[in-house]
Every structure is written in structure tokens, then in C-alpha cells.
């Protein structure tokens, strides 16, 4: 103040006001101060005089620095804790929130002489919550650590990280302070960082501009960040001998490796180069050099470089942080040391979407998409924007499939927060490696030893970190569920179980199915077949739940609630394998909970596919009554058909089921949009699948013009036998009737087998035919029918009479005669 006094206040974030705590009646250079949890004690460390004052006033016998413990409620006694010539930082320990006021406070003293000690301060309560320090001589104290070169205080979790030199390497340790205990060394990790002959560097123990400027060039630029998911990162800026080159390392201790990045800067004056600043954004760690770059590194999945955003130029500019004298005291905060201002830091969703839309490189697109989904936790509006971007950029992404990445990453973000360790078991990407590079950045990866943990019954972060370390020990990449095994099993099952037996697989009794497939399924375990069978029947309900009728407010996409036996079987197989995978690693969760997880996973998968289609349908302004064949498709319909083809391609690549009605709608759009030869090419190559709903509607709705007849014949000739028998009856055409009659006679005679037929009864039919071969054939077929041999039980109009009439019509047509 102007009256040569020094005031200490406590700023309240809620009221935006300072609460006055204490005043010194002279100007002091305060180095550090801290208040206890009950706001009754204040610790202050300050410089009593400058070097000039010491020389002029002959104060050799007076200590330069003084550390005081002051009673402030009420203002009363003052105790001297330290009177030394080395700088001291003070920090009260805080119990967990909700704990009742304690009669004991604990205070850390961090000395410039490279040691830290703890003072135990006992107080006596008086009236109206007033307290005084208990008069018991010297305060009890204990040495916490000695001979350290770097230390960082974690205020939120009450942890002390520090580094001690050890031969050519250094050792990082962590001390955890507990509310009701003393303290405990809980972590030790060896780092390949040179720390010899360095001055002590303190992080998050307050900021003294003059001192920190002097220390900066002689100490480690290093910071430790932890995340709520059990991530543990050590960020360190290294010295480079090459001008215009910045080197920094990120030690991902929870993964067992570190990555060293070398960034070549553009033309820059050497005096402008400053040290890299690091920021903690929980899911991401940021390395920031103003005017040059902003590097966001994914903490949970740092293995692939394409999941990290490297921004340069205008994209890397943070308006309020234009220098590197900043610290990140806790998650998503930044202290601008020069200005003394504290900022909340977060990733802007609008800026991220703009970056995604204008990006020209696959690595930037992929990183931006994953960042949006992971950081913003599947916000609906954000998902819509990403889907729109995907629909516009399907052909611009060359090294990854954006639909696959969107579905897998969205499923990962939706499912993993529910169950601990589920993030280590579900896939988070469709990529296995990344061969691309980030321009201007060189990355080197080194395996490091895992940290050693020593704790008992510790929950929260330490438990999650330990779980991450255990996953690394057991080869984490192999823990993630992968579709390769599902694809192999689906291929084998598809080859062994034909299309005609799928209906029986899903809806006949298990005993009948086993009898039917016994010879071909001898190599397969009966219990495994039963599992697939039951899953296929049970999870049909998922398809029914997540049809458009479930989304009553936005029924845009005309998906049909139909039975898609292949997709249901694939769903059952996927459920069986995903259950087995989770049961091996989540046994403590319980079978019922795992069943629910798998159900949610499949339901969300179908939901995401429907979300994509709904947004595409809305974008091209298509209506729900588009499923007809009396006119050609529009440009919008062709665009939607192309996107559906890419969805199908993505689904086949991941071997995942699709919502019921997808193939019917896809085929319908294909009929409307494609020329006949292209349509047939798509059908023959499996891009379009013939479904009963679509083929039946096509045969019934289209008239028999020459062009339509060609289309219908081409479709009918490509139908599987079982499906052809069901839908061909809907086409009232002589040649189609001839095909049906031929198949009927063939099947009837095959079913007759070696059984003897009695002598055909003459004049059994109402209209006798003079053509004796036909007369004999129809009489024999009628006799076989009378014996109960009938291949088309559900089609009563197909019988010997139908065969006779079809044969007569066909013969008259060939002879050019009129049939009456």
C-alpha cells in the first residue's frame, strides 16, 4: 500500500472479493504464504532486506529470510519457524472435503537448501471458534525428503512429487498425504533425465517472479500431470544443440514408454525462443510455444501419433497467453505468472469443428474427430456436425474410414465411463498402426520401466493407475476386443449354414436344429451352438427396440421392421464373442451386468448407424415415402445411396450388424438410381442384397413392360432358392408361373423318392386333357399330393391343377394359339 504496509488477503472466487487476513506495518517482499483449512493460522515467508540493504546497514548477523506462523483468528501470537539465509516456501496440508474442523494443522516447509519438512501444529479451541497454538515449546516436525532437485505440489489431491539425483539417471517419487495419517511414499520411477548440477525448481508452491526468472535457466522445465482415468505423465523440455529446434519429452508412465518430439521451427529470431509450457487438460496434455505450435497429446491413447493434434500458425494461438511464463497448477487451469492471473483452459468445440472441416491431412482429421468425441463426451449437436462432415468427406480420407472411426470411437466414449477397466477391453479405433507423418515433427518412442507402487486399500487415482500398469504387464493391445475372430467365425458359420436354414436356426426348436445340422456340425461344440442360437433369438429384440418407431419424433428414414436373418445371426455371434471376451477380464462384475453391457453395446451400435442415416436423410431433404419404383431417383437419392454403400462397406470391414430394413432400403434406392447393368453388378458382388420385402414390392408394383420384365427376370434368376419360392408367386407372369411349376414338379418327384405311386385314377381332374403325357403327369402328381407329400405347405394354390394349367398356357403360347 501507499502507507508502507503489506496486506495479506484471501480472494473468494464466489463473491469476487478479498477477505483481509493480516497486515505488516512495513513494506515486505513476501515469497510465500499459506492459510490452514480452518482459516485460523497463517504461514508467511518473506525477505527481510535486499543485498544492498545488508551491505549498507551491516546486517551480517541478521538472517535474510524469515518464516512466521501467525494466529489470525483472533490475531494474537506470532511464532518464528525459520530464520535462515535461504529461501523457504510454505504450504498447509488440507484434509478431504467434508471433514470436521481439526485441532491439528500440518505445514510443509520447502527449503532452497533442497529439503522438505513437515510441522505438526496443535491448537487449543476457545469460544466462538477461536483457536490459539498450544504452548508446548518447539513444534513437532519430521523430515519428508532430502537432497531433492525438483518438487511439485498437487493441491487437489494432496500429493508431493519430487526428483532426487541417482547416478546417471534420476528418480521420481511421490508422497501421498492422508487426512487422518501422516504421509506415505507411494510411487517410485526411474527417468532418463539429467539433473546433476541443477538448481532447485519448485512447481505449484507459489510464484516469485524475481526468483523464478533466475532459476529458470538453471533448473528443470518439468511438470507432472495426472488424469482421472489413471493417466500419469511427466512432461520435460530438453535442450537442443541445433538452432530453431525444440525438443520435449512426454513420459507416459501408465503406458510404459516415453515419446520425444523434435519440432523444426520456421524462421524465428533466436532471442524469441522460450521454454515450452505444459498444460493439463485431463484427457490431453498440451505442449505450447507461443507463436509457433500447440501440441495436444492424447493421454489415454498416446500410442498412435494420429490421435494427437499438432497445431501451428493461427490455429495454435491462445489470445491471453502470449508468453511461456505460465504454470498449470491443476487440471484445466493456467496461471499466467507475469500478470498474476489464473485462467480456465478448455478446448473450444466450435474451433475444433472448424479445424476438422478445413483440415487437409488425414492425421489432422482423425485427431480432431477423436478429440471431439472424447473430450466432449458424445454431445448430440457435436455428433450431428461430425456426421455432416463425414457425409461430405467420404472420398477425401485415404488412410482411414471415417464411418468406422466415428462408430467405434462413439461406442467407446458412451460405454467406457460405466464400468472400470472397460476402456481396456473395448476397441477405440479401427487402425492397427499409422504410417503417416506430421509435417515438421519427428517422434521417437522408447520403452521405459514401469513405476513401482506401494499402497494398501487406496481408491481413486492410485487404484486406476495400478490397473493401467497391470494392463501394460499383460500386453494391453491384446486385451482390446477385435473383430478378426468374429469375422473368421462368421465366415465359417455362413459357409456351413446355408440361407435356407437361417429361418430354422433362429426360430425352430434347438433339438430340431441340432438334428438338421448334426452331420455338418460335428466339429463344433454343442454348447457353443446353443449359445449362438439363444443370443440370435434374444437379441432380435434389440433390432425391434431400435427401429425408427422408437424415434417417434423424427421418423425420417423408412427402415422396415422386417426379419433379417443374416443380420440377426451375426448379432447373436457378436454377442456371444463379446460376452466371452468381457467375462475373461471382468469376472468381478457379474454375468448379469455383463449381459447388460453387451446389450447396451449392440443397441448403441444400431442406434449410431440409424443416427447417421437420419442426418443424411435430413441433409438431402428426402421424405419417408420414397420406397417406390414408378420413377427414377433424384440426385439426393443417389448421394444417399452412395453413403449407404459406404456404411455397408464400413460394417463389413468391422463385421458388425446393421439395423433391420437397411438392406431393403439400400436395394430400393439402388433400383431407383442405378442402370440395370450396374444394379446387377452390385447384386452379383454382394453390395446390394436381395431381401424379401423389396423383391416382393418390386414384383407387385411394377407393370410388365419390356424393360420391367427384363428387370424382374434378372432379379428372379438371382434369388436364393428359399427366397425365390416365397416371392415368385407375387409376380403374375406366364414364364414365372412356368418356372414355379417346374420347381414344384421337381421337388414333388424328389420327395416321392423310392415310394411307389398307385395307378393314377382316370378323369380325376375336372377338365380332362387329350394330351396323354400331360394327363398322366398331372394324375400322378395329384396322387402324390393325396398321399400327403407336398413341398409348399403354405401355398395351397400350387398343386397339380396349377401345373396342368401352366403347362397348357405355355404350350399354347409356344404354338401361337389362343388359350381359353
N, C-alpha and C positions, 0 to 999 in steps of 0.2 A: 504494500500500500504506500501512499504518499507520506504517511507519518512514520516511516521507517519501522514498520511492523510486518510480521509474516503471519498470515491466517491460513489455517488448515480447515477445509470443508469437505463434506461428502455430497456428491451430486446424486440426486434422486432421478432415475430415468422416467418415473411416472409423473411426478409434479414438475419436472424440468427446473428444479430449484436446488440451491446449495444449502445444506444444513451445516451451520457453523459448529466446529468441534473444539478448536483450540487456537490460541494466539500467542506468538512470541513477540515481545516488545523490541525487536530489532530485526534488521534485515538478515535473513539466513539463506544460504544455498542448501536447500533440502534435497537430499539424494534419494531417500526412500521413506515411505511411511505406510502403515497398515493399521486397520482397526479390527478388533475382535468381533465375533459374531453377535455378541450382546450389545455392542457399541458402548462399552464401559471403559475399555482400555485402548490406548493409542501408543503405537511404537513409532519412533521417529529417528532417522539417521540423517545427520547434516554435517556440513563442513564448517568448522568454527572460524576459519580465516583462510585467506589465499596465501600463496608463496610470497607475494610482495609484502603482505601484512606481517608475515612471520619474519621476514628479513628486517623490516623497518622497526618492529616493536620488540625484537629479541625474545621471541616466544618459544625458544627451543625446548623448554620443559613442559610446554602445553601440547596435548595431543591435538592433531589436526582434525580428526573426525570424532564425533560423539554420537552415541546411540542411547536414546532415552526411552523409558517406559512410563507412561503418564496415565494417571487416573482422571478420567474426564466425566464421570457420572457418579458422584459430583466431582468437579475439578478440585483436586486435592494434591496428593503426593506425586513426586517425580523421582524416578529411580534411574540411575546410570547403569546401563547394561554393558556398554563398551566405550572405552576411551582409548583409541588407537590411532596410528598414523596410516592405516589402510582403510579403504572404503568398505562399508558394510551395507548390505541390503536386508530389509526386514520383511517378514511375511507371516501373518497369523494363519493358523490352520482353521478350517471351517468344518464343523460336523455336518452330517447329512441333513437335508431339509426336514422340518417337522420335529426335530429332536428338541426336547425341553432345554431351557437355559441351564448351562452347566456352571459349576463352581470352579471350573478349571479351564484355563486357556493355554494353548500351546503356541509358541512363537518360534519361527525359523530365523536364524541369523546366517547370512551368507557373506563370507569374508573375501576380500580381494586377495587374501593370502591362501586361497584355494581350499577352504574347508567350509563345512556347513554344520551347525549345531542347533539343537532344539532346547528351548527353555520351557519348563512347566511352571505356570503361574497360577497359584491358588489364591482365591479371593474369598472374602467374607461378605455375605449379603447383609445389608442394612434395610431400613424402612424405605418404602416406595422404590423398590428395585435398585437401590443404590448399593454399590459394592466398593470395597477397598482391598488392596493387596494384603494378603496375610503376612504379618510381620514375623518372619521366621529366618532372618539372616539372608544368606545368599539363595538365589532361586535355583532349584534343581535343573540341571542341564545334562544333555547327552550328545556325544558326537555322532552325527548322522553319516558323514562321508569326509574323507580326507584326500588330498592330492588330486583334486579334480581340475580339468581344464575347460570344461563346458558344463552348463546346467540349464535346465528348462523347467519351469513350474507350470503344472496343469491345474489351474484354479478350479475348473468344473469338477474334476474327478479326484482332486487332492493327491496328485502324483508328482514325484520328483524324478526327472530323467537327468542323468549325468554321465560324463565320459571321463574315464581315467586312462592315462597312457600305459601301454603294456608292450614293451619291446618295440617291434616294427609296426605293430597294429595298435588298435585302441579298443577298449571295452565299454560298451554302452550298458548301463544298468538302470533299473527303475526301482524306486522305493514307493510303496503304497502306504499312505497314512489312513488309519481307520478311525472312525468316530469314538469307539469305546476302547481302543487299544493304543499301543504306542506306534511303531512303524515296522515295516517288514520289507526286506529286499525280495522282489518278486520276479525279476527278469534279468537275464544277462545275455549279451550278444556281442560277438567279436566282429568288428568292422575294419575293413582295409582302408583306413583313413589316417593320414599322417597328422599327428597332433603334437609332436615334440616342439619345444621352444615357442609355444603359443601362449598368449596372454589369456587370462580367464575371460570367457564370454558367457554372459547371463541373458537368458531369454524369458520374457514374461515376469521379470522381477521389478517392474517399473522401468522408466526410461530416463536417463540422464544424458541430455544431448551432448554436452561437452565431453563427458567421459566416453560415451559410445562412439563418437567420432574418432577419438584417439585409439580406441580398442579395435575398431573395425578392420584396419589394415593388418592387425597382428593376431587376429583370432579367427576361429572357425565361423563361416557363414553356414550354419547348420540349424535345422529345426525338425522336431519330431511331430508327426500328426497321427492321430488315431481316428477311426470311424466307428459308428455304432454297430456296423456289421462285423467287427473284429478285424478291421484293417489296421496295419501298423507300418508306417512309412517314415524313413529317415531321409530328409532332403538335404543335400550338401552341394554347395557351389565350389568348383575346383579351379585351380589356376592353370591357365594355358600359356604356353610359350609363343604361340602364333598370334600376331595381331588380328583384330577383328574376328576373333573366335571365342565363343563362350562354351564352357564345359560344366555340366552339372550332373549329379548322380541322384537317383531315387532308389533307396534300398526298400524293397517290398519284403519286409521281414516275415509277413504272414504267408508269403508265397515261396520264400527260399531263394530269391535271386535279386540282383540289382540291375538297373539299366542306366547306362551312362550315355548322355546325349551330347553331341558336339554340333553346335549351330554356327554356321558361317553367316556373318552379318553382312549387310550391304555397306556401301561406302559410309563410314562413320568416323568422326574425329575421335582419336583415342581418348582425349580428356572427357568425352561424353560417356564413355563406358563405365558403368557402375555394377555393383554386385547384383546377382539375380535375387529377387524376392520370392518367397514361397508363401502360398495361401492354402488354407484348409477349407474345402467345400464339401466335406464329408464323403460323398461318393467320388469326388475328384480332388486331386492335388494340382495346384496351379503354380507354374514357374513363370515369373513375369519380369520382363526387362522393358521398361517404358520406351516407346518409340521404335521398338524392334519386334518383340514377339510376346505372345501369351500362349503357354503350352498347358492344356488341360489333360491330365493323365487319369485314366480310369483306375480307381483303386481296387475294385473288385475283379476286374479282368484286364490286368496290365500285360498279359502275355502277347497279345497281338497289337502291333503299333497302330492298326487302323481303327482302334477303339479310343484313340486319344486325339484330341483336337489341337492342331498346331495352327495358330492364327498369326498373321503378320499384317503390317500396314494399318489401315483404318480399322480393320476387324479386331486388332489387338489393342486398341486404345481404350483406356479406362480414364474417363474425364478427370475425376478428382484425385487420381493417383499418378502424378507425373514425375515422381522420383522414387527411388528404391529404399528410402529410409522408412520402411514400413515393417510391421510385425503382424502376425496372425495369432492373437492371444488365445482364441478359442474358435470353435467351428463357425464358419461363415461370417467372421468379423476381421476387420483390418484396422490397425492403429497407425495412422499417419504421424510418425514421430516428430517431424519438423513442426507440423501445425498443432499437434496435440489433440487431434480429432479421431474419433472412433466411428467406423462405418460398418454397416451391414453389407455383406457382399453376397450376391446371388447371380445365377445365370439368367439372362433375360430370355423368356420364351419367344417373344416376337423377334428379337435379334437372331436367335438360333434358327428360327424358321426362315428368316430372310437369308441367312448364310446357307442353309440347306438348299434353298431354291436357286441361288446364284452360283453354287459351287460347281466347278468343272472337273474335279478329280474324284475318283471313286472313294479314296481314303477319307476325304472330307465329308462326302455324302454319308458314308457308312457311320463315321464317328458322330456326325450331327444327329442322325436318326437315333442311334443308341443313346446318346446323351439326352435327347428329348424324352425318350420313353423311360429311361432310368431315373433321371433327375426329377422329372415332373410327375412320375408315378401314374401313367396312363390317364391323364386328364382328357376328357371326352373331346373338347374342342381341339386340343392339340392333335389327337389321333385323327380327327377329320381332316385337318390340314395336311398331315403326313400322307394319308390315303390319297388325297387330291394330288399331292406331289408325285406319289408313286404312279398313279394313273397317267400322268403326263411324262414320266421319265422311265418307262419300262425298257426302252431301247437304248437309253444313254448309259446305263450301268453295265459295265462289261465284266467286272471281276466278282460280282455277287448278284444274287436275285433279290431285289428289294421286297418282293412279296414274302419270300421265305424269311428274310431277316425281320420284317415287321411282325409276322405272326409269331415267330419263335421268341423274339425279344419281348413282345407284348405279353405272351403267355408267361414268360419268366418273371416279368415285373408284377403281374397280377397274382401269381401263385406263391412266390417265394416269401413274402412277408408273413404268411400264415404260420409256417412251421419252421423251427430252427433246423438248419442244415439242409433244407430243401433246395437252397440255392446251389449246393454242390452236386445235386443229383439230376436236376432238370437241365436240358440244353439251353444255352443262351445265344447261340449263333449257329448258322449253317456252314460256316467256314472252318476248316481244319488248320489252315496256315494262311499266311499273307505274303505274297511275293512282291508286292508293290513297295514303293519307297515314298517318303515325304520329302519333297524338294528342299534342299538346304539343311537337312538334318541327318546326321549319322547316329545310329543307335547300336550300342554294344551291350550284350547281355552276359552276365557272369553268375554262376551258381555260388551261393553263399551258404554258410552253415546256419541251421535254424536256431533261433534263440531258445534258451533254456528257461522254462517257467517253474517256479516253486510256489505253489499256493494250495490251500485246502479250503474246500467249500466256498469258493469265491464265485459269485454270479456276475452277470452283466458282461462287460467288455472282456475280462480275462478268460471267462468261460468260452466266449465266442472265438477269441484269439487261439486258445488251446485247440478248439475244434478245427480251426483253419489249419493249424500246424499238423494235426493228426491226418487231415486230408492230404496234405503235401507228402507226408511219410508214406501214405498208401496210394501214391500215384494218382493225384486228383483228376487229371483228364479222363482217366478210365472210369471214374465214378459217374460222369455225366451220361444220362440216358441218350442212346444214339439209335437212329432208325435203321442202321445196317442189318442188325439181327432181325428186326421186324420185316425188312424188305426180303431177306432170304426166306424167312418162314412163310411170308405171304406168297412169294413166287412158288414155293413148293406146294403149299396148300391149294393155290389156284390151278396148278397142273394136275393135282390128284383129285380134286373135287370139281367136276365139270359144271357148266352153267345150269344144266338140267337138274342137278341135285342140290343147288343152293337153297331152293324153297324147302326141300326136305330137311336140310341142315338146320335151318332156322326154326321151322315150325312143326316138324314131325317129332314123335317121341324119341328120346335118346336111345332106347332099345332098338327101335326100327332103324335108326340111322346107323347104329353100330353093326346091325345085321347086313345093311346095304353096303357098307364100306369096309367090311371086315377083311376081305382079301387084299385090298389095296392099302389098308392102314395097319398092317401087321407090325410095321416097324415103328409105329407111333404109340406112345403110351396112352392107354385108355383114360387115365385121369387128366392128362393134358387136353385130350379131345373134349372131354366133358367140360373142362374149364372154358375153352374157347366157345363151345356150344352155349353154355349158360350165359357167358358175357355177351355173346351176339344177341341173345334173346332179351337180356336185361337192358342193355344199353340202346336198344331200339327206342326206348322211352326218351332217351336224350334227344334223338332226332325229332321226335314228336314235340317235345317241350320247346325246342329252339327253332321251330318253323316260324314263318312270318306272322302267323296268328298270335304268337307270343308277343310280338312287337305291334300291338294293335294301333298305336298312334302313328306309325309310319310304315304301313303295308304297301311298299312300293314295288318290291321285286316279286314277280309272280312265280315263286317257287311252289311246287306242288307237293302236297303231303302224300307221298307215294312210298311204296316199298321198294327200296334199292338194296337188293340182297347182297350184292358185292360190297357196297359201302358198309352195310351192317356187319358183314363178316369181317371186313378189315377193321372196323371199330372194335369188334369183340377181340380180335387178335391183338390189337394195340393195347387194349385194356389189360389183357392177360399178361403181356410182357411188361407193361409199366408197373403193374401191381407187383410182379415178381421182383423187378428192379428195386422198387421202394421198400419192399419187405426185407430185402437183404441188408439194407442200410438204415432203416427206420423201424427196427423191431420194437423199440420202446414206445412208439406212437400208438400201436394197436391196429388190428386188422380193420376195425370199423372206421377209424379215422382215415386210414389209407384208402379204403373204398371211396370215402367222400372226396379225398384229394383227387383221385383218378377221375371220378365223376365230374368234378369241377373242371379238371383239365380238359377233358373231352368236350364238355359243354362250352367252355370258353373258346376252345378251338373252333367249333362250329359257329359260335357267335361272331368271332372275328372275321371269318370268311363272309358271313352274312353282312357284317358291317361294311366290308369292302364293297360288296355288290350293291348295297343300299346307297352308299355315297356315289358310286359310279352311275347308278341308275338316276340319281337326283341330278348329277352334274350334266348328263346328256338329255335330261328332261324327257325320259321315257315314261310311258304310262303302264299301268299294271295289266291292261288288256291287250298286250302285244302278241299274245301267243295265238296267231292265226296265220294261214298260209295263202290267203287270197291276194296278197300283194307283196312286192319286193321290199326289202329292208331299207331303211334310211342310212345316212352316213353315221348318225349317232348309234344306231343299232350295230353297224359294222364295227365301230370303235368299241362298244361294249362286248361284242363277240370276241374281238381280239384280246381284250383284258381278261375275259373268262377263260380263253385259251391259255393265257399266261398263268392264271390261278390254277388251272388244271395241271400245267407243267410244274408249277411250284409244289403242288400237292403230291404229284407222282415222285418228284425228287425227294420229298421228305417222307413219302409213304404214309400220308395222313388221309383220313376220311374227309368227305365233303358233305355238306348238308343235303338232305333228301330233296329231290327235284332239281338239283344242279345240272345233271347230265341231260335231263329232259329240256330244260330251258336253253342249255347250250346247243343242243341239237336243233331246237326250234329256231333259234337265231341263225344257225348255220344254213338251214333250209331257206330262210328268207334272204340271206345275204350272199350266199356263195353260188357260183355257177355249178351246174350238175357235176362236171368232171372234177372240180375242186372239192365239192361236197363228198363225192365218193372216195376221193383220195384221202380226205380227212378221216372218213369212216374206216377205210382199209388200214390206216396207220394208227388207229386207236385214239385219235384226238377227239373224235366225236363217237359217242357210244349210243347204240340204238336202244331206246327204252320203250317199254310197252305203252306208256301214256302218250308219248309223242308219235309213235308209229301208228297207233290206233286212230289218233286225231287226224293224222295226215291222210290215212286211207279213207276215213269217213268224210272229211271236209272237202277234199279236192275232187273236182269232177274228172271225168275220164277223157280229157283232151289228149292229143297225141303226146304233147310234152309232159303232161301229168302222168300218163300211163308209163312213159319211159322212166320217170322219177320213181313211181310206185314199184315197178318191176325191179329196178335197181336196188331199192330198199329191201323188198321182199326176199330177193335172192341172197341178201347178206345177213338175214336174220338167223340167229341160232335156232336150232330145231324146236326147242321147247317154246321159245317166244313166238316163233312163226306159227306154231299150232294154235296159239292163243289169239293172235291178232289178225291172221289172214282172213278169218271168217267175216271181218268187218268190211272187206272190200268185195262188193258185189260185181264181179267181173268174170266172164266165162273162162278165161285162161287161168285165173286164180282158183276158180271152182275146180277146174281140171287138175291143178296141182294138189288141191286138198283131197280130191277123190283118189288120186294116185297114191298119196301118202296113206290114206285110210285103208285102201286095199292092201298095201304093202304091210302095214302094221297089223292088220287083221289076220292076214295069212301067216305072218311071223308068230303071232300069238297062238295061232292054231297048232303050230308045231307038228308033232307026230300024232296028234289025236285024229281019229277017223271021223269023217263027217258022214252022216246018214244020207240016204238018197234024196236029192232035192225034190221038194214037192212041186209038181207042175201047177201052173196058174196060181202060184202063191201071191204074185203081185197083182194089183188092181188092173193094170194095163199090160196085157201080155205083149211081148216083143217077138217079131218073127225072126230076128237075127239070133240064131241059136247060141253062138258063143257068148254073147252078152246075156242072153236069157239064162244060160247055165251058170254064168258067173254071179249074176245077181241072186239067183235062187240059193247058190252055195253060201254067199255072204249072209243072206237072211237066215239060213240055217245056223251059221256060226253065231250070229247075234242071238238067236233063240237059245243057244247053249250058254249065254252069259258072258261071252268073250267080246268085250267092247273097249277099244283103246281110247275113246273120247267120252268118258262118263258124263262130263259136264256139257257136252254139245250134242243134245239129243237129235237135232235136225240133221246130223251127219250119220247116215245109215245106208243100207243097201239101196233104198229108193233114191237117195241123193246121188249115189254113184251111178245108178242107171240113167237118171235124167241128165247128169253132167256128161256121160258118155254119148248120149243121143245128141245133145246140143253140140258137142264138139265135132261129132261125125257129120252132122248136117252143115255145120259151118265150113268144114273142110270140103264138102261136096257142093257148096254154094247153094244149098236148098233152104227153104224157109221152114222153120220148126214151129209147130203149133201144139 
